[in-house]
Amino acid sequence: MTRVKVDLANNSYDVMVEAGALENAANHLAPHLSNSRAFIISDSNVGPAYVPKLVSQLNAEGIKTKTLELPAGEGTKNWQTLEKLTDWLLENGIERADTVAALGGGVIGDLTGFAASIIKRGCNFVQIPTSLLAQVDSSVGGKTAINSAAGKNLVGSFKQPKFVLIDPLVLGTLPDRELRAGYAEVVKYGLIDRPEFFVWCEQNGGKLLGGDPEALSYAIVQSVSAKAAIVAEDEKELTGKRALLNLGHTFGHALEAETGYSSTLVHGEAVAAGMALAFHYSVRRGHCDNAAAERVEAHLKQSSLPHSLSSASVHATGQRLVDHMLLDKKMSGGTLPFLLANGIGQTFLAQDVDLHDVAAFLDHSE
């Protein structure tokens, strides 16, 4: 068992990583449930497998529970489901001292966290992530949001959880595609500022994707530790340090928008392609040598992840993809910051990117 502390000025919390933790989840969660009531939110994929056991454990500890199962998939992260969720919480008499538990992947975590941040001006919230992407990224750091007609994650808030409980063993039933998509976010931490971790990924990514429990646990702890360190420095993206966590996301979100936030390209796949594009664009601007970009692309390709526009099934013009970027929430004064790289483990925030040049680059990308 490993505990990683997310050390914030206010609202610090622990992330616990332990194989088999869900078998004893009630004992781990009970200290963080201040009102002996928990509202458990899951989806149609996760709920049937894990909710009954969690409810039984919590009830045995004297904790009353209410459960809500939502449809699985990115389409759930919308206004209509947020309204359904908040109405359900109010109809069931939620109080500010009660706890809302997100049991699922990133969609459930984002949606539930946002609801917890606004219901009665905020109630307690815990994360029990069940996908690799959620375990290494979205469950930690307090970003919550829903998608809108204008784009992804444009409506949301910062809401730090009270506790995050991660059980790597639940990944044994995760579909191969979802495991690979989550692995893209693991690779991201090596590319940001931990080149030695990227080397580990090159050497051990195959074992991780094959379900090796030691490789999975190591990658989760390293990823959570990397994110916790960045979030502790810049909780709400005020200094620019936390923006480094968006490596690949500016390109990736445009790809997701172009594919309609559909199963054509799931989030982690879009981030993978976005990271490859960010490195190749860095080469175009003279920041990075081509060998580094080729190395990143090669590892993503070896991991059966999208590593280019064509492998991401995107065939739009550069200008069309840039038009999607114009709706990015990071736009400020008509300028869109980009995460670029001087090399592997040397990501930086560029404030002088010409979007016409980005469009031209994308037009010549395959």
N, C-alpha and C positions, 0 to 999 in steps of 0.2 A: 504494500500500500504506500502511495506517495501523496503528500499534500503539497500543493503549490499555492502560495498566498498571493492574491491580487491586492497589493498594498497601496491603498488610495488614501487621500487626505481624509475623506469621509467614506463610510460604507465599504471598508475592506472586507474581503471574504476569502474562504478557502475553496480550492478546487481539489477534490479528492479523486484519485485514480486508483482503482483496485479491481483486479480480475475477480468476478463473482460478486461484486458489490450489491447488485440488485437482489441477490438471495438474502441479504440482510439490510435491505434499503431502509426499513422503518427505523432501525436503530441509528443509522447514519443521519436520517432526516429529522427525527424527533426533536433534537436540540434546537433546530432552526424553525420549528413550527410553534410560534408564540401563543397561539390561541386554540391549540388542539383541534384545529379544523383545516382540512386541505381540499382544495378544488383541483382535481386532476384533469388536465387537458391533454388529449392524445389524438391520433388519427386512425384511419381505418386499417392501416398497415400494422401499426405498433400496438394499438389498443387491445385487440384480442389476445395478443401474445403476452403482454406484460401487465395490463391494468388489473385483472382479477387478483393476481398474486400480490401486487402492491397494495391494493385495497385491503386484502385479508391481513397483511402484515400490519398496516397502519391501524386497522380496527382492533387488532390484538393488543396494540399499545395504547388503546383508549383514544385514538385520534379518529374523529368523524370525517367521512369523505363524501364528496359528490364528484361524479365523473361526467365528462362530455367528450364524445368522439366526433371528430370532424373529418371531412373528406381528405384523403392524402393528395399531395401535389402542390405545386407552386400556385395554382389557381385559387387555392384557399386563402392566400395572403392578400385579401382585398377588403374594401369597405363593408361589403355585405356580411362577410363572415365575422369581421370585427364587431359589427352591430349585433349579430346573433350571439356572439360570445359574451359581450358586456351585458346584454339583456338577460342572458341565462344566469350570469353571476348575480345580477341584482334580484332576479326572480327567486333565486335560492338563498337570498339574505346574506350575501357576503358582507363582512365587516372589515374595517381597515386593518385590524390585527390578524385577520385570516391570511392564509398563504395559498397562492396559486402556483401549481406545479406544472411545468411543461415537460411532458414525457414524449419525446419524439425527435425528429430531425430539426433542421434549421427553420423550416416553415413554421412548425408548431412553436419553437422557441421564440422566433421573432414576433409572431402574432400574439402569443400568450404574454410575453414580456411587455408589449405595447399596451395590451388590455390592462395588465397589472399597474402600469404607470399612470393610467388615466381613470381607472375605476375608483370612485370616491376620492379622487386626487392622489391615489397611490396606495397600494397594499403590498404585502410581502410576496416574494417571488423566488422560486427555486428552479434550477434547471437539471433535468435528467436526460441528457442527450443520447440518442440511440443510433446516430449515423456518424461516420468518421468525420465528415465535414463539420457537423455540429460539435463534436467532441474536441476537435483541434482549433476551431475558429469561432463559430457564431454563438456558442453558449457562454463564451468568456468575453468580458469587456463592456457589456451593458448596452450595445446598440440594438434597438428594437424598431420594427417598422412593418408597414404593409406596402404593397405595390398600388399604384394608381394608373389611370389611363395614360398619364404622361410618362410613366417610367417606373423603374424598380426602386423600392425602398425610399421613395420621395416623401412619405408621410410617416413620421416616427418620433422617437424620443430616446434619451439615454435613461436606462433603468437597470441599475446593477442588481444582480440576484443576491440573495442572502447566502447561497451555497450552490455549488455545482457538484453533482455526483456522476462520475464517469466509470462505466463498467466496460472494458474492452471486449469482454466475452460476448456481448450482445452483437458485435460486428460479425460473428460467425454466421448469422442468418441474413446479413445484408447482401442484397444483389451485387454481383460483381461490378456492374456499371457504377453503382452508387459508391462502392468502396474506392474505385479508381477516381471518381470525381472528388471524393474527400481527400485522396492522396495529393491532388493538385495543390490543396491548401497546405499540406505538409511540406511539399517542395518549396512553396513560397517562402517559408521562414528561412531556409537555407539561402535563397536568392536575395533576401532583404539584407541581412547583415551577419549571417552565420555560414560562411563558406565551408567550414568543416562539416556542418550538418548536411549540406548539399552533397558533399563527398560521401557521407554515410548513406544518403538516399541513393546515389548511384550504385553503391555497393550492396545495399540491402533492400532496395525498393521491391525487387522481385519476391523476396521472402515475405515482406509486408503484404503485398498484393496476393500472395498465396495463402494468407491467413495465419502466418507464424505469430503466435501470441506474444513472444518476447519482442519481436520487431514492432508489432503494433503498440505495445505498452510503452516501449522506448520512444517511439515517434510521437505518441500522444503527450507524454510528459515533456519532451523537448519542445514540442509545438506550443503547449500551454505555457511553459516557462518563458518562451520567447515572447508570446503575446502579452503575458502578465507584465513583463518588464517594460514593454513599450507603453501599455495602457497606464501603468503606474507613473510614467513620465508625462503623459499627455492624455488624460482621461477623456476629454471632450474635443480633441483635435484643435486645440487652441494654439499650439506651438508649431505644428506641422510634423512632429515626430510620429504621431499615430497614423498620419496619412500614409506612411510607408507600408502599412498593412493592406493598402489598396493596390499593391502591385498587381498588374494584370487586369484590374477591375474596370478601368476606364474603357479599354478596348473590349473587355469581356462583357460588360453591361450592354454595349452597343450591339454585340453579336446576339446576346439574349433578346434584346428588343427586336432585332431584325427577324429572329426566328419565333417571335410571338410568345416568349417565355414558355415555350412548349417542351415536350419530351424530345424534340429534335436536338436540343442542346441544353443540358442541365447546367446549373450554376458552376459547379467545379470544372466541368468541361470547358465552359466559356472562359473561366479564369486561366486554365491551362493555355488555351490558344492566345488569350490576352497577354500572358507572360512572355510567350514566344514572340509575339508581335512587339511588345515593349522592348525586348532585347534587340530585335532586328532594327527597330526604329532608332534605338540608341546607337547602333552601328551607323545608320544613315546620317545621324547628327555628329558623328565623330567622337562620341563619348566612350565607346566600347569596341573592342576588337571583334572581328567576325568569328574568331574561334570560340569565344565565350557564348555568343548567340547560337552557334551551331551545336555547342555542347548542351545548352539548355534544350534546344529543339530535339536533339537526339535522345535525351533522357525522357522527355515527354512522349516521344514516339515509341521508345522502347517500353514505356508504361501503358501503351495503347490509349493515350490521351490525345485529344486534338492539339495540333502544334502549328496550325496554319489556317487560313480562311477556308481553303477547300476541304481540309480534314474536319473542319467544324461545320461543314455543309452550308457555308455562307457564300453567296455569289453576288452580293450587292456592290454597287459602285462605292468608291471611297467617300463621295459626298453624301450619299445616303447614310452611311455609317456615322459620319461626322454629324449629320443632322440629329441622329439619336444622342450623340454625346452632348449636344447643346442643352439637353434637358438634365444633364448631370447635376446633382445637388452641390457639387464642389465648384460650380461656375461662380465667378466673382468678378464684377466689373467687366464682363465680356471675355474674361480670360479663364481658361480651364487648365488647372495644374495637371501635370502628367508625372507618373512615376517612371523614371528611366534609370539606367544603370551605367556605371563606369566599369563594371565587371561583375562577376559572380560574388554575391555578398556585399555589393557596393551600390545599393539602390539610393537614389536621391530624388527630391521633388523639384521638377523643372517648372518654372513659372512663365517661361518665354516661348512656349510652343505655338507655332503658327498652324492653325487648323487647316488652312489650305494646303500646307505641306503634308499634314497627316493624311488628308484626302488623296493627295498625289501618291504618297507612300502606299496606301491601301490599294489604290488602283493598280499598282505594280507588284502587289503581293499575291502569291498563289494560294 
